[in-house]
Amino acid sequence: MLAEWQRRDPIEGYAARLVAEFGFAADGWRRSANGSGPTSTECAEQALASPLPDPAIATAGVFAESGGTGRRRGPVVTLEDRREAA
């Protein structure tokens, strides 16, 4: 029974997804979790040194598209909805 739960470990599954879908180093999340990874200052320096994203796609995936419900239990409020309500 323990072996079954270990195979279904959500942390391991999420780690595999980070590697497969988002380009994380295979041991990157482990180093971060145990404190041997980069500091927040190092991460901020890397982010600031990185090129800016293409403005045409910079907001892709940041805000919900109109009409979607996502994984929430209600309607998704989009940036446009908030602007219209203001």
Backbone hydrogen bonds, N-H to C=O, Kabsch-Sander energy under -0.5 kcal/mol:
donor,donor_aa,acceptor,acceptor_aa,energy
5,W,1,M,-1.9
6,Q,2,L,-2.4
7,R,3,A,-2.0
8,R,4,E,-1.1
9,D,6,Q,-1.2
13,G,9,D,-2.2
14,Y,10,P,-2.6
15,A,11,I,-2.5
16,A,12,E,-2.4
17,R,13,G,-1.8
18,L,14,Y,-2.4
19,V,15,A,-1.9
20,A,16,A,-2.8
21,E,17,R,-3.0
22,F,17,R,-0.7
22,F,18,L,-1.0
23,G,19,V,-0.9
24,F,18,L,-1.9
28,G,25,A,-1.4
29,W,25,A,-0.6
31,R,27,D,-2.3
32,S,28,G,-2.1
33,A,29,W,-2.5
34,N,30,R,-2.3
35,G,32,S,-0.9
36,S,31,R,-1.5
37,G,31,R,-1.7
43,C,39,T,-2.3
44,A,40,S,-2.5
45,E,41,T,-2.5
46,Q,42,E,-2.2
47,A,43,C,-2.5
48,L,44,A,-2.6
49,A,45,E,-1.7
50,S,46,Q,-1.0
50,S,47,A,-0.6
57,I,54,D,-1.9
58,A,54,D,-1.1
60,A,57,I,-1.5
62,V,59,T,-2.2
63,F,59,T,-0.9
68,G,65,E,-1.4
72,R,69,T,-1.0
76,V,68,G,-1.3
78,T,76,V,-0.7
82,R,78,T,-2.0
83,R,79,L,-2.2
84,E,80,E,-2.5
85,A,81,D,-1.9
86,A,82,R,-1.2
